[in-house]
């Protein structure tokens, strides 16, 4: 594979690191060696950039589709030795860790789903596809940086990516509704007799708690599957994924304690609780 030279847009990676400093993601990244950390922030910067195209509401849908198409072209140039444009900052990480072009493109496929239409109560199959694209594909990029073999690494990415994304969906319920989106699966809504209407109205119904608890159980299943991979002690640097799993599963449990019936408060872990998790799963895990 021919890849363009040294990253030309390192300031973009620095900027995204600054923005991430208060996040659980940043806590996990601090446990990594500098080259690995920089590669992870490059991946994160790419994800933020294409997510902003899908989510910032700037431009028509056609213009946002065009912007994502340009990202695809820049990635193609990066992997064929041409001028990589906005994707140039990925060059060092791609070369050093053999990141796969198809995984970057799959992330863009996920963003295309949000650009095509405002997702509202998708089928379970569509929700799983969405999680595969916007989260598990990122996991497949990440496990390369972690030094994992593709077999156990891709299995970890499949389950941990879905677990993290489902947790985020439950955490961002109100934020998503404000932009006209609702990621709760239609089958769960129908079984709970929760009417799928305009998202703000749907999540104002107390029945939303029943649906969210079912999604939480699904997330727990994926967390458990991811932990089975990690407990098998596959080759690789596993502290960061262990910490991410521990932090997000704790956030999920805190949300379950609070419930999702309105009014809701966004769950955040205290610094003390986060520090305890780092000690248990990061530094000595």
C-alpha positions in Angstrom: 0.0 0.0 0.0 1.3 3.4 -0.9 0.5 6.1 1.6 1.1 9.9 1.5 3.9 11.3 3.6 4.0 12.8 7.1 0.8 14.3 8.4 0.2 17.8 7.2 -2.7 18.6 9.5 -1.3 17.7 13.0 -3.0 20.9 14.4 -6.4 19.1 13.7 -5.3 16.2 16.0 -4.1 18.6 18.7 -7.4 20.5 18.5 -9.5 17.4 18.9 -7.3 16.3 21.8 -8.0 19.6 23.6 -11.7 19.2 23.0 -11.6 15.6 24.4 -9.8 16.3 27.6 -12.9 16.1 29.8 -14.2 13.0 28.2 -14.0 9.3 29.2 -12.3 8.7 25.9 -9.4 11.0 26.9 -9.0 9.2 30.2 -8.5 5.9 28.4 -6.2 7.5 25.8 -3.9 8.8 28.6 -3.0 5.2 29.4 -1.4 4.7 26.0 2.1 5.4 24.7 2.5 8.6 22.7 2.4 7.1 19.1 -0.6 5.1 20.0 -2.4 8.0 21.6 -1.7 10.2 18.6 -3.0 7.6 16.3 -6.2 7.2 18.3 -6.7 11.0 18.3 -6.2 11.0 14.6 -9.0 8.4 14.3 -11.1 10.4 16.7 -10.5 13.6 14.7 -11.7 11.9 11.5 -14.8 10.6 13.2 -15.6 14.1 14.6 -15.0 15.7 11.2 -17.4 13.4 9.3 -19.9 13.4 12.2 -20.0 17.2 12.0 -20.9 17.0 8.4 -23.9 14.8 9.3 -24.9 16.5 12.5 -24.1 20.3 12.3 -27.2 21.0 10.1 -25.1 23.3 7.8 -26.1 23.0 4.2 -28.7 21.0 2.4 -28.8 17.2 2.5 -27.3 17.2 -1.1 -24.5 19.5 0.1 -23.7 17.2 3.0 -23.7 14.1 0.8 -21.3 16.0 -1.4 -19.0 16.8 1.6 -18.9 13.1 2.6 -18.2 12.2 -1.0 -15.2 14.5 -0.9 -14.0 12.7 2.3 -14.2 9.4 0.4 -12.1 10.9 -2.4 -9.5 12.2 0.0 -9.2 8.8 1.7 -8.8 7.2 -1.7 -6.0 9.6 -2.5 -4.4 8.9 0.9 -4.3 5.2 0.2 -3.0 5.6 -3.4 -0.2 8.1 -2.6 -2.0 11.1 -4.0 -2.8 14.4 -2.3 -4.9 13.5 0.6 -6.5 16.9 1.3 -8.3 16.9 4.6 -7.4 13.2 5.3 -3.6 14.0 5.3 -3.5 14.0 9.1 -4.3 10.3 9.1 -1.2 9.3 7.0 1.1 8.5 9.9 -1.5 6.4 11.8 -2.4 4.6 8.6 1.2 3.8 7.7 2.3 2.9 11.3 -0.7 0.7 12.2 -1.9 -0.5 8.8 -5.4 0.9 9.3 -7.8 -0.3 6.7 -9.4 2.0 4.2 -12.7 0.0 4.2 -13.2 0.8 7.9 -12.9 4.5 7.4 -15.3 4.3 4.5 -17.7 2.2 6.6 -17.8 5.1 9.2 -18.8 7.4 6.3 -21.5 5.0 5.3 -22.9 5.4 8.8 -22.8 9.2 8.5 -24.7 8.8 5.2 -27.5 7.2 7.1 -28.0 10.3 9.2 -27.7 12.6 6.2 -30.2 10.6 4.1 -32.9 11.1 6.6 -33.6 11.9 10.2 -33.6 8.4 11.7 -36.7 7.8 13.8 -37.4 4.5 15.5 -35.4 2.3 13.1 -35.9 -1.5 13.0 -33.6 -3.5 15.1 -31.8 -4.6 11.9 -31.3 -1.0 10.8 -30.2 0.0 14.3 -27.6 -2.8 14.3 -26.3 -1.7 10.9 -26.0 1.8 12.1 -24.0 0.7 15.2 -21.8 -1.4 13.0 -21.0 1.5 10.8 -20.6 4.4 13.3 -19.1 2.4 16.2 -17.8 -1.1 15.4 -16.0 0.1 12.3 -14.2 2.6 14.6 -13.4 -0.3 16.9 -11.8 -2.2 14.0 -9.5 0.8 13.4 -8.7 1.0 17.1 -7.7 -2.6 17.6 -5.0 -2.1 15.0 -3.5 0.6 17.2 -4.0 -1.7 20.3 -1.8 -4.3 18.5 -4.6 -7.0 18.5 -4.9 -9.8 16.0 -7.9 -9.4 13.7 -9.8 -12.4 14.9 -10.3 -11.5 18.6 -9.8 -7.8 17.8 -12.7 -7.7 15.3 -14.9 -9.6 17.7 -14.1 -7.1 20.4 -14.9 -4.3 18.0 -18.2 -5.8 17.1 -19.5 -6.0 20.6 -17.8 -3.2 22.4 -18.6 -0.8 19.6 -22.3 -1.7 19.8 -22.3 -1.5 23.6 -20.8 2.0 23.6 -23.1 3.2 20.8 -26.2 1.9 22.5 -25.1 3.5 25.8 -24.6 6.8 24.0 -28.0 6.6 22.3 -29.6 6.2 25.8 -27.5 9.0 27.2 -28.3 11.4 24.3 -32.0 10.8 24.1 -33.0 14.4 24.6 -30.1 15.8 22.5 -31.1 13.6 19.6 -34.8 14.4 19.9 -34.0 18.1 19.6 -32.6 17.6 16.1 -35.5 15.3 15.1 -33.9 11.9 15.7 -34.9 8.9 17.7 -32.7 5.8 17.7 -34.9 3.6 19.9 -35.9 0.4 17.9 -39.4 0.4 16.5 -40.1 -3.2 17.6 -39.4 -2.3 21.3 -41.6 0.8 21.0 -44.4 -1.2 19.5 -44.2 -3.9 22.2 -44.3 -1.2 24.9 -47.2 0.5 23.1 -45.1 3.7 22.9 -46.4 5.7 20.0 -43.7 6.8 17.6 -44.4 10.4 16.8 -42.3 13.5 16.6 -39.2 12.5 18.7 -39.7 15.1 21.5 -43.3 13.9 22.0 -42.3 10.3 21.9 -39.6 10.6 24.6 -42.0 12.8 26.8 -44.1 9.7 27.2 -43.3 7.8 30.5 -43.5 4.5 28.5 -40.1 5.5 27.0 -38.6 4.1 30.2 -39.7 0.5 29.3 -38.1 0.8 25.8 -34.9 2.3 27.1 -34.5 -0.5 29.7 -34.8 -3.1 26.9 -32.1 -1.2 24.9 -30.0 -1.2 28.1 -30.3 -5.0 28.4 -29.1 -5.3 24.8 -26.1 -3.0 25.6 -25.3 -5.2 28.6 -25.3 -8.3 26.4 -22.7 -6.7 24.1 -20.6 -5.5 27.1 -20.6 -9.1 28.4 -19.6 -10.5 25.0 -16.8 -7.9 24.8 -15.6 -8.8 28.3 -15.5 -12.5 27.3 -13.0 -11.5 24.5 -10.9 -9.5 27.0 -10.9 -12.1 29.6 -9.4 -14.6 27.1 -6.3 -12.4 27.3 -5.8 -12.0 23.5 -2.5 -10.5 22.3 -2.5 -6.7 22.4 -2.5 -3.6 24.6 -5.8 -4.0 26.3 -5.9 -1.3 29.1 -7.7 1.3 27.0 -10.6 -1.0 25.8 -10.9 -2.4 29.3 -11.2 1.1 30.7 -13.7 2.2 28.1 -15.9 -0.9 28.8 -15.7 -0.3 32.5 -16.5 3.4 32.3 -19.4 3.1 29.9 -21.0 0.1 31.6 -20.9 2.1 34.8 -22.6 5.0 33.0 -25.2 2.6 31.8 -25.8 1.2 35.3 -26.2 4.8 36.6 -28.8 5.6 33.9 -30.7 2.4 34.8 -30.8 3.6 38.5 -32.1 7.0 37.4 -34.5 5.7 34.7 -35.5 7.4 31.5 -39.0 8.6 32.4 -39.1 12.4 32.0 -37.7 14.6 33.4 -34.2 13.2 32.8 -30.8 14.4 33.8 -27.6 13.6 31.8 -25.6 11.0 33.8 -22.0 11.9 34.5 -19.5 10.0 36.6 -17.8 11.9 39.4 -14.0 12.4 39.3 -13.7 10.1 42.3 -15.7 7.4 40.7 -13.8 7.7 37.5 -10.5 7.6 39.3 -11.5 4.4 41.1 -12.4 2.8 37.7 -9.0 3.9 36.3 -7.2 2.3 39.2 -9.2 -0.9 39.0 -9.3 -1.4 35.2 -6.7 0.9 33.8 -3.5 1.0 35.8 -3.7 -2.4 37.3 -6.2 -4.0 34.8 
